[in-house]
Amino acid sequence: MTHAHPQIDTHAQDPIVASWMIKWLVSGPRPQPPAIFRRLLLHSQTKSRTLVLAVVSTTILTIIAAVQTGAAWAYAWVGIEVAFGVARYLALLDMLKKQSSGQPTKGMTMYLGLFWAISYSVGCTLCVMTGEWSLILLCGMVVAGLAGGISSRNAGTPRYGFAVICILAIPYTVAMIASPIPHMYLIGLLLPAWILGMAVLLFENYDVLLHLFHSEQENKWLANYDQLTGLPNRTMQHQCFADLLRNASGPSGEARQPLTVLCLDLDGFKAANDRFGHALGDAVLVAVAERLRSCVREHELIFRIGGDEFVILLPDTSAAESTAVAERIIARIAEPLDLGSPGLLTIGVSVGSATFPGDGRTPDALLRSADHAMYEAKRRGKGILVHCDRLPETIPLAPDMQAEARSARQIWARSGA
């Protein structure tokens, strides 16, 4: 299914890492949209509990090494590990804070992770060189455990995860091969298969996570956008309308700026749809959506709320200022459509408008007022604009669909009786 680009993209920001090297390491094998890239990155870098548990386990090993060997390098290793743990946790908190405010980061958590892996690998290598079996065994267990955790934690950034695993494992394995302890060289035979297994696991986890994020994004799109035109639907309209109305109102509810809503209904669409078929009707709706996009500014929002009905929200726009927008829309929609076999097709649009706060102070009230004005425009001859504040005292309301449904059920019940 091919979707039109959504009109509203709340995630359309630059990637949140600035370094080209880190960008390459945290990127997957295929380029992804910024929103997906961001989710993959944050999934890998913002698991605070996993980081704390990893720091605790690695620090315990350094303390054991210091107590067992009594060497200066082991005590220094304890201090370095604690410092890296604190720095990585603070960098994670900073990353979360900047992400919530939409600010880019410089990949500090990733840099710290790489430098920590180097320092820890050096410490494990020194443990192997001591010849202490208990330390060698503990280091091997911790490195293997860290590799498993990294393959899960870094599922969204497989290249980065693989790099960290290699930094941790290769020097330790080389030290085992070079060790004077008999038969330690056999460890080297396991390394290629183990690293290959870690790589396969990382990229399998990446594919699972990527499929999940794409499915979530697709479902969110389907829930909030019209599949035919790519315009936001009624659900998104309610959300955006409420947000815009809050911005237009002060803290105490007073009006700070106007907000105009236009209700549009196509003239002649039903006849064309019945005569030429639904395929042509869909093509008309797609063409109308494109024409509407060309008639509004970037911050003005268009919604398809069903059938051939559209709603346009015009922030910081008075009733008088909205007239020019509505007239531009009426003229643009009235231009003949060349859709192939039927030849040129001409339709029109009737527009009703209502403006906050005079015509309503809630989304429902404003939509109801604009809807009434739109039906008055149709009654007066179609293809015109009617402002709500210019309606007569008594106006014909839109048909009550629930009342009609109740009436139909009553007639059916009587006929069945």
N, C-alpha and C positions, 0 to 999 in steps of 0.2 A: 504494500500500500504506500503510495506516495502522498505525503502531506505537504500542504502549503506551509511556508514559514509562519510560525505563530506571530501574531501582531504584538503580543506582550511577551517578553523574555526576561524574567526577573533574574536570570543567572548569566546574562550576557556581559561578563566581565573578563578582564585579562586573566590568564592563568596566574595562580598565586605564588609561583616561584620565579625568581628573576635570573638565576644563573643558568647559562646554556648547558653546562655540564650536568647540573642537578636535573634540569628539564629532561635531558636525554636519559638519565638514570631512572627517573620516575615515570617516564613514558612507557607505554606498552608497545607491542609489536606493530600495532595499527593506530593511526591518528584518531583521536576521539574529539567530539564537540567539547567546548570549554566546560559545560555543566557536568558532563560525564567525567572528564579529566579531573575536575575539582573533587568530585565525590570519591573517585578512586584514590586520589592523593590523601584526602582527609581520612578515609577509611584506614589507610596504612599508618598515618602519622599522629592520630589523635586518640589512641587507645591508652588512656592514662593508667588504668589498673594493670594492664599487661606490662607496661613499662616499669611500674613500681615493683611488681613481682619479679621481673627479670633483673632489675638493679639489686634487689635484696638477695637473690640467689647468687649472682656473680660477686657481690660484696662478701658474702659468707665464705666463698671459696678463697678470696684474697686474704681474709682474716686467718683461715686455716693454714694457708701457705706461709703467712708471717709467723704464726705461732709454731709451726712445725719446723721451719728452716731457721728462723731467727735472723734472716738476712736483711740487710738494709734495703735491697731492691724490693723485697716482699712487703716491707712496711710502706715503702714509697708507692707500691702498687695499690695498697689499701687506700691511701690518700687520693691517688689519681682516680680510682674507681668511684669513691664517694663524690669527688668533685665533678666527674662526668655525669654521675647520676643526678645530682642537683641541677647541673647546667641543662641536661636534656629535659628534665621535668619543667624547669622554668621556660625553656624554649617552646615546649609543647603548649604551656599555658598562654604564652605570647602569641603563638600561631592561632590558637582558638580565638583569642581576643581580636586579633587583626582580621581573621576570617569573618567574625560576626559583624564587624564594622565595614567589611568590603575592601579592606586595605591589602595590598600585595605583601608577601613576605619574601625573604631572600634565601629560604631553604635552610635556615640555621639548624633545624632539627635533623635534617639529612646530613649536613656537614658534621655535626656532633656525633651522629650515629656512625659515620665512616671513621672518624678519628678515634672514637671509643673502640671500634672493632680492631683497629690497628694496635692500640695500647693493650687491649685484652689478649690479642693474639701473641704479642711479645711476652706478656706475663705467663701465658700457658706454655710457651716455648721454653722459658726459663725454668718452669716447673719440671718439664721433661728432662732438662739438662741436670737437675739435681739427682736424678736416679731414684727418687723416692716413689715406690710403687703406688702408695696411696694417693699422692698428689697427681701422678700421671693418670691414674684411673678416674679421679674426680674431675680432672680437666677434660678428659675424653667424654665423660658423662655430661658435663655442663655444656661443652661445645655441641654435642649431638642434640641436647635438649634445646639449646638456643637456636640451632638450625631448624628444628621442627617448629618452634614458636615463630621464627622469622618467616618461614614459608606460609604460615597462616596470617600473621600480622601484616605482612607486606604483600598480600594477595593482589592488592591494587597496583603495586609497583614492583613487578617481578624482576626487572633488571637490577634495581637497587637492592632488593632482597638477595638476589643471587650474588651480587658483588660483596655484600656483607658476609654471607656464608663462606665465600671463597677466602676472604681476608681472615676469617676466624679459623678455617679448617686447614688451609694449605700449609702455613708455617708450622702448625702443630704436627701435621702429618710428616713434613720434611724432617722435623726434629726427631720424630719417632724412628724414621728410617735411618737417620744418622746416629741414633743412640747406640752405645756399646752393649746394651742389654741384648742378649741373644734373641733372634727371630723377630725383632721389632720391625724389620724391613717388610714383613708380611702385611703390615698396616697399609703400606703404599699400594698393594694390589687392590685394596678395597676402595681407595680414594676415587678413581675415575667413575666406577659404578655408583658410588654414593653421591658424588657431585651431579652426575647425570640424573639420578633419581630425584634429588632436590630441585633441579631445574625443571624436570617434568612436573613435579608436584606444584611448584610455583606457578607455572603457566596454566596448568589445569585449574588451579584455584582462581587465577586471573580470569579465565574464560567463564567460569561459573559466576563470579562477581560481576563481570561485564554484562553478561546476559541478564542478571538480576536487575542491574541499574537501568539497562535499556528497556526492559519490560516495565519497570516502575515509571520511567519517563513516558513510555508509550501509553500506559494506562492513565497517567495524569493528563496527557494530551487529549486522549479520547474523552475524558471526563469534563474537560474544560473548553474544548474547541470543537467547532463544527467540522466534520470530516470532509464535507464537500468544498466549502469555500476557504477553510483554514482560519476563519474568523472566530474569536472567542464566542462561547455560547451563553445561554441564559445563566448558567451556574457562575461563570466567570463575571458576567455582568453584575450580579448581586454583590460579589466580593469587591470589584473595582468601584462600583457606585458607592458603596458604604465608605470605602477609603477616601474617595474624592470628596464626599460630603463632609467627612470629618475634617479634611484639610480646608474646606470652604467655611467651616464653622470655627468660632473661637472656643476657648476652654469652657466658657459659660453657655455656649450654644448660640451666641449671636453670629450673624452673617458677616464674615470678613471679606468674602469675594463671591461674585455670582457663579452659578453653575447651571448650564443649560443642557437639557436633554431633548433630543429629536427622536420622534417615533416615525418610522417610514414604512409604508405599505405600497407595494408595486401595483400599478394600474395596468390591467390588460394581461397580467401574467397567467391567471387561471385559464383564460380563453386560449392563449397560445399553448399552454401546457396540455390542455385537453385536445387541442386540434393536432398538434405536432408530436406529442408524446413526452414522456418523462425525461428521456435523454436530452432532448432539446431544452426542456425546462431546467435541467441541471446546468446545461451550458449557459443559459441565460443568467442563472443565479451566480455562477462563477464570474461571468463578465460584469455583472452588477457589483459584485464584491470588489473587483479590481477598480472599477470606476469610482466607487466610494472611497477606496484608499487614496486615489489620486486627488480627491476633493478636500481632504482634511490634512491637518498638520500632524506631526509625529506624536505629540502628546494628546491628541484627540482620539478617542477610542471608539471603534466600531464593533458591534455585536450582531450576530444573526440569532434571533431568539425563536425562530421556527418558521417553516413555510417560506413566504416571501416577505416576512417582516424583519426589519432591522432597527436597531437602536444605536444612536451616536451620542456620546457624552462629550461635552465641550467645556472643559475646566476654564475658570476665570473668563467666562464669556457671557455678556448680558443678552437679553432678548433682542435688542436692536442689533448687536454685533453678530448674533447667530443668523440674522436674516440673509446676510451675504453668503454664508456657508450653505444655508438651505437652498437659496436660489441657484448657487453653483451646482449643487447636487441635482436639482430638478432639471436644469439645462443639460447636464452631462448624461443623466439617465435617459433623457428624451432623444438623444442622438441614436440614429438607426443602428441596429446590431446586424452584422454580417456573419451568420452562423452556418453558411453553406446552403444546403438544398432548398430550404424554404425561401431563400432570398433574403432581402433586408427585412428585419423585424423591428417594429417600434413599440416600445412600452413606455410607461410613465411612472411617476411616483408621487404619492400624496404625503405631505409632511406636517406633523403637528409638533409644537414645541412647548416646553414649560421651563421656567427658570426659578432656581432657588434664590431667595427664600419666598418670593411673592406667590408662587404657584404651588408651593409645598415645601415642607421641611424634612421629609423623609423620602427615601428612595421609592417606596410604594406610592406615596402621594404624588410625587413628581411624575412617575411613570403613568399613573392614572390620569393626571391632568394632560400630559402630552398625548396619551392615547385618545382621550376625548377630543382633543384638538385635531388629531389626525382623522378621526371619523367625520368631524365637521368639514375638514378639507375635502374628503371624498363626497360628502353630501353636496358641497357647493360646486362640484364639477370636476374634481380630481386634478392632479398635476399642479397643485398650488400648496402654499404654506399657510398655516393658520396658527397664530400664537394663542396660548391658553388664555391670556389676559384680554383677548379680543373676542372671546366666545359670547354668544347671546345668553340671556338669563336662563333660558331653557334650552338644553342641547340634547340631541339624540345620543344616548350612551352606546357603548359597544355591546353587542349581544351577550347576555349572561349565559355562558355555556352550561353551567351547572343547572340553571333553571330550565334550559331547553332539554337537558338530559332527563331531568325529573319529569317534565311534561311528556317526553317520548316514552318513558317507562310506564307512566299512568295510562297512556293511550294503548300501549301494548298489553298491559294488564287487563284493561277493559275488553279489548278485542279477544283476548284469550278466554275471558270469562264467558 
